[in-house]
Amino acid sequence: MTGPGRGKPLGQFAIATGAAAALALGAAGLALAHGDVAPQPVETGALPDLGEDWLTENPYRDAGPEVWAEAIAIGDSGYNQNCARCHGLGVISGGLAPDLRYLEAEEYGDEWYAERFRTGYTQNGITKMPAFGELLGQKAAWAIRTYIETRPDDGAMDAHSDRLKAIRDALSAMDAAAPDADPAPDPEAVEALRAELEAIAAEVPTASGAPVADSAAYRAAARLSGPKADLNAAAEVLTIGLSAAH
């Protein structure tokens, strides 16, 4: 039987959770974990309403590209305000808490996540994770879940790093040559790079098994979409993504 954590038996994930809690107890300044930090509100007005009853499966996973992208943007902010302190920037755990990237993007993973988000986690009378449910609400919960499950797996872009650097440099050169051009310089060349970034993005695996990774390639391609491509923003996304990958 497998549980939360793709490819990890339920017992192993539970052991990892317990080990993380034990480490937190011994770490200076982290004895109360999240217990001494007030949860920060998350603005979710741009997302569709979900009703009062808590769902057992992520409603934003298959809600269409616009809602999905909005959920990721909101979840990114919500995660970094409320979760990164223990679970790590970019959802890459430093060992004090479970690595949530490996929580399966399936209903049983969703159920585990929703229960923990709503009720929190206490060990030996010490709050390791507060109950976020009533404070942040369901829309924030599933937006954060969407952000978490779309994190690329470790080394997911290694095979494409050289080509992504070349695309980044090409975009930077095109932007520097004509920073105020409208439309963007050589639109066909820009479109070709956008299409290539989309193709690369489709090959980047998530750690959770979710079908699409919110990778640097995906975000850069999005910056090149629409009536006016933002070459500089796309290049910056690739620079940050390639740096984070190492």
NULO-754449 format. One record per residue: residue number from 0; x, y, z of N, C-alpha, C in turn. Coordinates in pm, whole numbers, plus 50000, padded with zeros to 5 digits. Each point is the difference from the previous one (the first is absolute). Layout:
REM residues N
- NUM, X, Y, Z, X, Y, Z, X, Y, Z
...
END
This chain:
REM residues 246
- 0, 50085, 49880, 50000, 49915, 50120, 50000, 50088, 50124, 50000
- 1, 49971, 50090, 49911, 50076, 50124, 50000, 49916, 50111, 50057
- 2, 50066, 50101, 50054, 49930, 50111, 50060, 50054, 50130, 49948
- 3, 49980, 50112, 50072, 50046, 50129, 49954, 50150, 49999, 49978
- 4, 50044, 50029, 49882, 50140, 49997, 49965, 50017, 49900, 49888
- 5, 50008, 50045, 49874, 50002, 49909, 49886, 50111, 49899, 50015
- 6, 49963, 49872, 49988, 50098, 49893, 50009, 50042, 49968, 50141
- 7, 49940, 50063, 50101, 50038, 49976, 50138, 49885, 49930, 50071
- 8, 50025, 49887, 50069, 49895, 49937, 50078, 49948, 50097, 50106
- 9, 49874, 49981, 50040, 49938, 50088, 50098, 50083, 50007, 50127
- 10, 50049, 49886, 50044, 50080, 49998, 50122, 50126, 50083, 49988
- 11, 50064, 49996, 49884, 50123, 50076, 49981, 49973, 50149, 50008
- 12, 49887, 50044, 49941, 49969, 50143, 50005, 49970, 50040, 50144
- 13, 49930, 49914, 50075, 49970, 50029, 50139, 50128, 50006, 50083
- 14, 50093, 49908, 49973, 50128, 50001, 50069, 50076, 50129, 49970
- 15, 49997, 50040, 49872, 50068, 50124, 49963, 49940, 50119, 50072
- 16, 49865, 49999, 50014, 49934, 50108, 50072, 50045, 50003, 50145
- 17, 50003, 49883, 50061, 50041, 49994, 50140, 50145, 50039, 50019
- 18, 50086, 49956, 49909, 50141, 50036, 50009, 50018, 50149, 49985
- 19, 49925, 50058, 49909, 50010, 50144, 49980, 49959, 50074, 50126
- 20, 49894, 49950, 50064, 49955, 50065, 50123, 50105, 49990, 50109
- 21, 50065, 49883, 50008, 50104, 49982, 50101, 50117, 50094, 49976
- 22, 50038, 50015, 49876, 50107, 50093, 49967, 49961, 50142, 50038
- 23, 49875, 50034, 49976, 49954, 50135, 50031, 50008, 50026, 50150
- 24, 49972, 49897, 50081, 50007, 50016, 50145, 50140, 50037, 50045
- 25, 50100, 49944, 49933, 50136, 50023, 50043, 50066, 50120, 49935
- 26, 49936, 50063, 49907, 50062, 50111, 49930, 49976, 50130, 50073
- 27, 50106, 50074, 50028, 49988, 50127, 50071, 49910, 50094, 49924
- 28, 49907, 50061, 50073, 49910, 50097, 49938, 49885, 49939, 49924
- 29, 49998, 49868, 49984, 49893, 49936, 49925, 49917, 49906, 50087
- 30, 50017, 50009, 50130, 49932, 49907, 50089, 49849, 50007, 49986
- 31, 49946, 50119, 49974, 49856, 50013, 49984, 49957, 49990, 49856
- 32, 50095, 49979, 49911, 49971, 49992, 49857, 49912, 50116, 49958
- 33, 49879, 49969, 49949, 49911, 50105, 49954, 49917, 50059, 50114
- 34, 50010, 49942, 50119, 49909, 50036, 50106, 50005, 50146, 50041
- 35, 50115, 50067, 49980, 50013, 50138, 50045, 49990, 50099, 49884
- 36, 49950, 49955, 49884, 49988, 50086, 49883, 49854, 50009, 49958
- 37, 49950, 50123, 49988, 49861, 50018, 49960, 49984, 49975, 49851
- 38, 49907, 49914, 49959, 49976, 49978, 49856, 49964, 50131, 49931
- 39, 50052, 50017, 49880, 49977, 50122, 49923, 49885, 49978, 49902
- 40, 49909, 50096, 49987, 49887, 49985, 49909, 50044, 49988, 49855
- 41, 49919, 49932, 49921, 50028, 49979, 49858, 49884, 50056, 49920
- 42, 50029, 50089, 49906, 49895, 50060, 49917, 49961, 49902, 49891
- 43, 49877, 49951, 50006, 49955, 49895, 49907, 49881, 50043, 49915
- 44, 49971, 50129, 49996, 49881, 50048, 49932, 49994, 49967, 49852
- 45, 50116, 49980, 49938, 50002, 49971, 49856, 49965, 49855, 49968
- 46, 49989, 49916, 50102, 49972, 49858, 49977, 49850, 49971, 50012
- 47, 49951, 49899, 49928, 49858, 49963, 50010, 49964, 49956, 50142
- 48, 49878, 50030, 50042, 49954, 49956, 50131, 49986, 49848, 50003
- 49, 50020, 49943, 50119, 49998, 49855, 50014, 49889, 49952, 50094
- 50, 49926, 50091, 50058, 49896, 49960, 50094, 50055, 49985, 50140
- 51, 49913, 49963, 50093, 50038, 49990, 50141, 50058, 49865, 50037
- 52, 49951, 49893, 49937, 50048, 49866, 50033, 50138, 49977, 49940
- 53, 50090, 49949, 50084, 50136, 49975, 49952, 50002, 49884, 49902
- 54, 50073, 50021, 49891, 50014, 49898, 49898, 50109, 49902, 50039
- 55, 50000, 49885, 49935, 50104, 49899, 50026, 50096, 49988, 49884
- 56, 49979, 50078, 49895, 50089, 49995, 49884, 50023, 50142, 49949
- 57, 50121, 50028, 49957, 50038, 50134, 49954, 49912, 50045, 49883
- 58, 49917, 50102, 50018, 49909, 50043, 49893, 50069, 50081, 49890
- 59, 50121, 50048, 50027, 50068, 50085, 49904, 50091, 49921, 49905
- 60, 50018, 49872, 50028, 50091, 49919, 49920, 49953, 49990, 49855
- 61, 49871, 49985, 49981, 49944, 49983, 49866, 49897, 50108, 49968
- 62, 50020, 50120, 50053, 49902, 50107, 49984, 50025, 50087, 49877
- 63, 50096, 49962, 49919, 50033, 50080, 49882, 50125, 50081, 50023
- 64, 50071, 50038, 49892, 50130, 50064, 50014, 49999, 50134, 50072
- 65, 49895, 50080, 49982, 49998, 50131, 50064, 49983, 49989, 50152
- 66, 49904, 49917, 50042, 49979, 49980, 50144, 50122, 49932, 50061
- 67, 50054, 49903, 49931, 50118, 49927, 50048, 50116, 50097, 50022
- 68, 50027, 50087, 49902, 50110, 50095, 50011, 49975, 50100, 50114
- 69, 49875, 50044, 50015, 49967, 50093, 50109, 50018, 49932, 50135
- 70, 49960, 49874, 50009, 50017, 49925, 50125, 50147, 49988, 50036
- 71, 50084, 49976, 49901, 50143, 49988, 50026, 50057, 50132, 50051
- 72, 49962, 50111, 49936, 50051, 50131, 50041, 49958, 50032, 50144
- 73, 49873, 49974, 50032, 49950, 50025, 50135, 50063, 49902, 50098
- 74, 50011, 49874, 49960, 50060, 49899, 50087, 50147, 50026, 50026
- 75, 50071, 50052, 49901, 50140, 50035, 50017, 50015, 50102, 50113
- 76, 49920, 50106, 49993, 50004, 50104, 50103, 49958, 49945, 50136
- 77, 49890, 49925, 50002, 49950, 49945, 50125, 50098, 49903, 50064
- 78, 50062, 49916, 49918, 50098, 49905, 50052, 50119, 50072, 50062
- 79, 50054, 50098, 49928, 50120, 50067, 50049, 49974, 50083, 50125
- 80, 49875, 50046, 50019, 49966, 50074, 50120, 49975, 49909, 50120
- 81, 49951, 49880, 49974, 49953, 49916, 50110, 50070, 49867, 50017
- 82, 50066, 49951, 49898, 50050, 49862, 50004, 50152, 49987, 49982
- 83, 50061, 50096, 49931, 50140, 49985, 49962, 50093, 49995, 50120
- 84, 49960, 50062, 50110, 50087, 50003, 50119, 50037, 49860, 50046
- 85, 49905, 49907, 49989, 50026, 49863, 50043, 50024, 49905, 49882
- 86, 49926, 50019, 49892, 50005, 49905, 49889, 50098, 50041, 49890
- 87, 50060, 50119, 50011, 50107, 50038, 49909, 49954, 50084, 49882
- 88, 50086, 50091, 49957, 49972, 50080, 49881, 49988, 49910, 49879
- 89, 49902, 50030, 49915, 49979, 49916, 49883, 49951, 49861, 50034
- 90, 49957, 49980, 50125, 49951, 49872, 50052, 50112, 49896, 50007
- 91, 50122, 50046, 50003, 50114, 49910, 50014, 50037, 49995, 50147
- 92, 49967, 49892, 50066, 50019, 49991, 50145, 50148, 49991, 50035
- 93, 50035, 50067, 50110, 50135, 49991, 50052, 50016, 49887, 50099
- 94, 49893, 49923, 50025, 50008, 49886, 50089, 49922, 50015, 50129
- 95, 49953, 50120, 50032, 49925, 50021, 50124, 49852, 49967, 49985
- 96, 49955, 49983, 49878, 49859, 49967, 49975, 49995, 49918, 49871
- 97, 49890, 49928, 49979, 49990, 49917, 49878, 50013, 50083, 49873
- 98, 50056, 49940, 49898, 50011, 50063, 49869, 49867, 49980, 49928
- 99, 49920, 50105, 50000, 49863, 49989, 49947, 49994, 49985, 49849
- 100, 50110, 50019, 49931, 49999, 49980, 49855, 49962, 49857, 49964
- 101, 50026, 49906, 50090, 49978, 49858, 49971, 49864, 49950, 50048
- 102, 49913, 50092, 50040, 49863, 49964, 50035, 49922, 49982, 49870
- 103, 49953, 49878, 49975, 49940, 49966, 49870, 49887, 50093, 49961
- 104, 49999, 50036, 49874, 49892, 50082, 49944, 49882, 49910, 49963
- 105, 49948, 49934, 50100, 49886, 49909, 49988, 49907, 50024, 50119
- 106, 49882, 49941, 49995, 49902, 50027, 50105, 50050, 49962, 50138
- 107, 50070, 49887, 50013, 50046, 49961, 50134, 50106, 50095, 50053
- 108, 50083, 50055, 49909, 50094, 50103, 50043, 49928, 50128, 50039
- 109, 49895, 50034, 49924, 49920, 50118, 50031, 49934, 49987, 50137
- 110, 49947, 49882, 50029, 49931, 49980, 50128, 50096, 50019, 50116
- 111, 50119, 49943, 49989, 50101, 50016, 50106, 50035, 50147, 50018
- 112, 50022, 50069, 49888, 50035, 50141, 50003, 49889, 50083, 50064
- 113, 49875, 49981, 49955, 49889, 50079, 50050, 49981, 49981, 50150
- 114, 50012, 49876, 50047, 49985, 49973, 50142, 50107, 50072, 50081
- 115, 50125, 49993, 49956, 50110, 50066, 50071, 49984, 50151, 49995
- 116, 49960, 50053, 49884, 49982, 50145, 49986, 49890, 50049, 50094
- 117, 49890, 49925, 50008, 49885, 50043, 50081, 50028, 49989, 50149
- 118, 50060, 49890, 50043, 50010, 49972, 50144, 50139, 50021, 50058
- 119, 50101, 50015, 49916, 50135, 50020, 50050, 50061, 49872, 50053
- 120, 50110, 50015, 50072, 50072, 49884, 50053, 50062, 50036, 50133
- 121, 49970, 49921, 50102, 50055, 50022, 50134, 50066, 49873, 50048
- 122, 50117, 50014, 50062, 50071, 49884, 50054, 50044, 50032, 50142
- 123, 49960, 49913, 50092, 50036, 50017, 50141, 49963, 50139, 50051
- 124, 49884, 50048, 49956, 49952, 50129, 50047, 50064, 50120, 49933
- 125, 50088, 49976, 49904, 50069, 50108, 49931, 49945, 50012, 49858
- 126, 49959, 50120, 49961, 49946, 50022, 49867, 50112, 50005, 49898
- 127, 50002, 49901, 49911, 50097, 49997, 49892, 49947, 50072, 49877
- 128, 49868, 49995, 49985, 49935, 50069, 49889, 49863, 50046, 50047
- 129, 49969, 50129, 49986, 49869, 50047, 50046, 49889, 49951, 49909
- 130, 49878, 50009, 50049, 49883, 49967, 49918, 49968, 50121, 49913
- 131, 50025, 49987, 49871, 49981, 50112, 49908, 49857, 50011, 49946
- 132, 49921, 49892, 50014, 49872, 49992, 49931, 49909, 50119, 50021
- 133, 49966, 50030, 50125, 49908, 50109, 50028, 50064, 50136, 49974
- 134, 50130, 50009, 50015, 50069, 50128, 49986, 50018, 50041, 49854
- 135, 50037, 49906, 49915, 50030, 50032, 49861, 49891, 49959, 49902
- 136, 49925, 49896, 50034, 49890, 49958, 49915, 50039, 49901, 49892
- 137, 49896, 49945, 49937, 50018, 49892, 49905, 50067, 50044, 49870
- 138, 49966, 50118, 49950, 50061, 50044, 49875, 50151, 50017, 50015
- 139, 50042, 50057, 50112, 50144, 50015, 50025, 50067, 49863, 50012
- 140, 49930, 49907, 50068, 50056, 49866, 50017, 50029, 49934, 49866
- 141, 49903, 50003, 49909, 50019, 49931, 49873, 50091, 50078, 49905
- 142, 50007, 50131, 50015, 50098, 50076, 49921, 50142, 49962, 50041
- 143, 50023, 49992, 50129, 50132, 49959, 50050, 50030, 49858, 49956
- 144, 49901, 49915, 50007, 50018, 49860, 49954, 50039, 49996, 49853
- 145, 49935, 50084, 49918, 50031, 50003, 49857, 50143, 50044, 49977
- 146, 50043, 50101, 50072, 50140, 50045, 49989, 50096, 49888, 50040
- 147, 49971, 49933, 50111, 50088, 49895, 50051, 50013, 49886, 49899
- 148, 49886, 49954, 49947, 50004, 49880, 49917, 50060, 50025, 49862
- 149, 50016, 50125, 49960, 50059, 50029, 49869, 50148, 50029, 50007
- 150, 50062, 49978, 50117, 50145, 50021, 50009, 50073, 49893, 49919
- 151, 50098, 50042, 49920, 50079, 49902, 49925, 50077, 49906, 50093
- 152, 50023, 49880, 49953, 50079, 49904, 50075, 50145, 50045, 50004
- 153, 50077, 49944, 50093, 50143, 50031, 50007, 50068, 49967, 49867
- 154, 50079, 50094, 49950, 50073, 49978, 49876, 49914, 49993, 49877
- 155, 49875, 50045, 50011, 49906, 49984, 49890, 50041, 50074, 49874
- 156, 50075, 50109, 50014, 50037, 50079, 49884, 50147, 49984, 49961
- 157, 50068, 49908, 50066, 50143, 49984, 49972, 50029, 49971, 49853
- 158, 49917, 49915, 49940, 50024, 49962, 49861, 49979, 50117, 49903
- 159, 49929, 50102, 50046, 49969, 50114, 49913, 50076, 50126, 50039
- 160, 50085, 49994, 50102, 50060, 50121, 50053, 50084, 50076, 49897
- 161, 50077, 49929, 49921, 50083, 50069, 49900, 49914, 50073, 49897
- 162, 49896, 49934, 49954, 49914, 50063, 49900, 49923, 50117, 50062
- 163, 49955, 49987, 50125, 49930, 50109, 50066, 50091, 50121, 50020
- 164, 50126, 49975, 50029, 50095, 50112, 50011, 50016, 50070, 49865
- 165, 50005, 49922, 49893, 50013, 50059, 49867, 49876, 50082, 49964
- 166, 49883, 49948, 50035, 49876, 50075, 49974, 49999, 50127, 50084
- 167, 50041, 49991, 50124, 50007, 50117, 50086, 50091, 50107, 49941
- 168, 50117, 49959, 49952, 50094, 50095, 49942, 49945, 50061, 49871
- 169, 49931, 49920, 49921, 49941, 50051, 49876, 49892, 50102, 50030
- 170, 49917, 49973, 50099, 49895, 50095, 50038, 50060, 50130, 50053
- 171, 50104, 49988, 50081, 50065, 50120, 50054, 50061, 50085, 49888
- 172, 50062, 49934, 49903, 50061, 50073, 49888, 49893, 50069, 49916
- 173, 49890, 49933, 49974, 49892, 50059, 49922, 49937, 50118, 50073
- 174, 49986, 49987, 50132, 49942, 50108, 50078, 50093, 50121, 50003
- 175, 50130, 49977, 50013, 50096, 50109, 50004, 50010, 50073, 49866
- 176, 49980, 49925, 49892, 50013, 50061, 49867, 49883, 50093, 49969
- 177, 49884, 49971, 50054, 49883, 50083, 49969, 49906, 50000, 50120
- 178, 50041, 50066, 50111, 49920, 49994, 50122, 49863, 50065, 49990
- 179, 49983, 50095, 49909, 49873, 50072, 49990, 49919, 49961, 49876
- 180, 50043, 49895, 49932, 49933, 49962, 49876, 49859, 49948, 50028
- 181, 49909, 50035, 49912, 49862, 49953, 50010, 49947, 49980, 49858
- 182, 49977, 49877, 49956, 50006, 49877, 50080, 50144, 49958, 50029
- 183, 50013, 49890, 50072, 50132, 49953, 50040, 50087, 49978, 49877
- 184, 50131, 50019, 50014, 50091, 49979, 49887, 49991, 49858, 49947
- 185, 49994, 49990, 49868, 49996, 49871, 49931, 49896, 49907, 50066
- 186, 49873, 50030, 49985, 49895, 49920, 50066, 50007, 49851, 49969
- 187, 50042, 49964, 49880, 50007, 49857, 49966, 50106, 49930, 50083
- 188, 50112, 50070, 50023, 50107, 49940, 50082, 49953, 49985, 50145
- 189, 49930, 50102, 50049, 49948, 49993, 50137, 49899, 49885, 50012
- 190, 49913, 49988, 49903, 49901, 49893, 50003, 50066, 49863, 49996
- 191, 50106, 49988, 49924, 50071, 49872, 49993, 50060, 49964, 50137
- 192, 50054, 50101, 50070, 50056, 49974, 50133, 49889, 49967, 50099
- 193, 49888, 50069, 49990, 49887, 49970, 50088, 49953, 49855, 49981
- 194, 49987, 49959, 49874, 49955, 49864, 49971, 50101, 49897, 50052
- 195, 50127, 50032, 49989, 50102, 49908, 50050, 49994, 49990, 50152
- 196, 49978, 50114, 50067, 49988, 49998, 50145, 49879, 49918, 50044
- 197, 49891, 50012, 49927, 49882, 49919, 50031, 50030, 49851, 49985
- 198, 50073, 49966, 49896, 50034, 49859, 49978, 50089, 49948, 50112
- 199, 50095, 50082, 50044, 50086, 49960, 50111, 49917, 49985, 50127
- 200, 49911, 50098, 50024, 49916, 49997, 50121, 49918, 49872, 50007
- 201, 49955, 49952, 49887, 49917, 49879, 49997, 50079, 49876, 50042
- 202, 50132, 50009, 49994, 50085, 49886, 50035, 50050, 50005, 50144
- 203, 49971, 50108, 50071, 50049, 50015, 50138, 49905, 49927, 50095
- 204, 50047, 49899, 50071, 49912, 49924, 50090, 49982, 50071, 50135
- 205, 49884, 49981, 50059, 49977, 50046, 50136, 50041, 49891, 50097
- 206, 50028, 50040, 50124, 50032, 49902, 50102, 49875, 49926, 50047
- 207, 49884, 50063, 49985, 49874, 49944, 50051, 49931, 49908, 49901
- 208, 50042, 50005, 49873, 49929, 49928, 49898, 49892, 50082, 49933
- 209, 49984, 50128, 50039, 49906, 50089, 49932, 50039, 50012, 49854
- 210, 49903, 50017, 49909, 50029, 49994, 49857, 50085, 50113, 49945
- 211, 49998, 50118, 50064, 50076, 50114, 49947, 50081, 50062, 50113
- 212, 50127, 50027, 49972, 50087, 50066, 50097, 50000, 50151, 49976
- 213, 49990, 50074, 50108, 50012, 50146, 49993, 50149, 50034, 50002
- 214, 50067, 49964, 49893, 50145, 50014, 49991, 50040, 50137, 49946
- 215, 50129, 50028, 50003, 50051, 50124, 49942, 49971, 50006, 49851
- 216, 50007, 49885, 49932, 49970, 49997, 49857, 49854, 50037, 49975
- 217, 49911, 49947, 50084, 49857, 50031, 49987, 49975, 50148, 50023
- 218, 50059, 50054, 50105, 49977, 50141, 50034, 50060, 50092, 49894
- 219, 50115, 49964, 49947, 50063, 50082, 49896, 49914, 50000, 49874
- 220, 49948, 49883, 49963, 49914, 49992, 49882, 49877, 50089, 50017
- 221, 49945, 50003, 50122, 49882, 50083, 50027, 50032, 50148, 49982
- 222, 50122, 50040, 50035, 50039, 50140, 49985, 50013, 50040, 49853
- 223, 50014, 49902, 49913, 50014, 50028, 49857, 49867, 49986, 49926
- 224, 49894, 49967, 50072, 49869, 49986, 49938, 49928, 50134, 49997
- 225, 49897, 50008, 49918, 49921, 50122, 49996, 50047, 50097, 49893
- 226, 49933, 50115, 49991, 50029, 50095, 49892, 50138, 50064, 50009
- 227, 50054, 50011, 50120, 50134, 50057, 50014, 50083, 49915, 50093
- 228, 50097, 49931, 49945, 50085, 49913, 50080, 50094, 50083, 50087
- 229, 50017, 49957, 50124, 50092, 50068, 50093, 50130, 49920, 50002
- 230, 50092, 50040, 49912, 50125, 49924, 49986, 50083, 50006, 50126
- 231, 50007, 50118, 50061, 50081, 50015, 50120, 49946, 49916, 50115
- 232, 49868, 50001, 50018, 49940, 49920, 50107, 50024, 49852, 49978
- 233, 49989, 49955, 49875, 50023, 49859, 49970, 50145, 49962, 50029
- 234, 50094, 50088, 49964, 50141, 49973, 50027, 50027, 49995, 50150
- 235, 49936, 50089, 50075, 50020, 50001, 50145, 49945, 49873, 50064
- 236, 49885, 49954, 49953, 49942, 49876, 50052, 50096, 49884, 49979
- 237, 50060, 49993, 49883, 50095, 49892, 49972, 50125, 50013, 50086
- 238, 50049, 50122, 50019, 50118, 50020, 50084, 49974, 49952, 50142
- 239, 49887, 50039, 50056, 49966, 49959, 50137, 49978, 49850, 50008
- 240, 49928, 49945, 49902, 49974, 49857, 50001, 50124, 49915, 49986
- 241, 50089, 50041, 49914, 50124, 49924, 49982, 50090, 50011, 50123
- 242, 49997, 50116, 50064, 50079, 50018, 50122, 49945, 49912, 50112
- 243, 49867, 49998, 50015, 49937, 49920, 50105, 50024, 49852, 49979
- 244, 50010, 49958, 49874, 50020, 49858, 49970, 50135, 49950, 50048
- 245, 50090, 50096, 50027, 50133, 49961, 50046, 50029, 50053, 50138
END
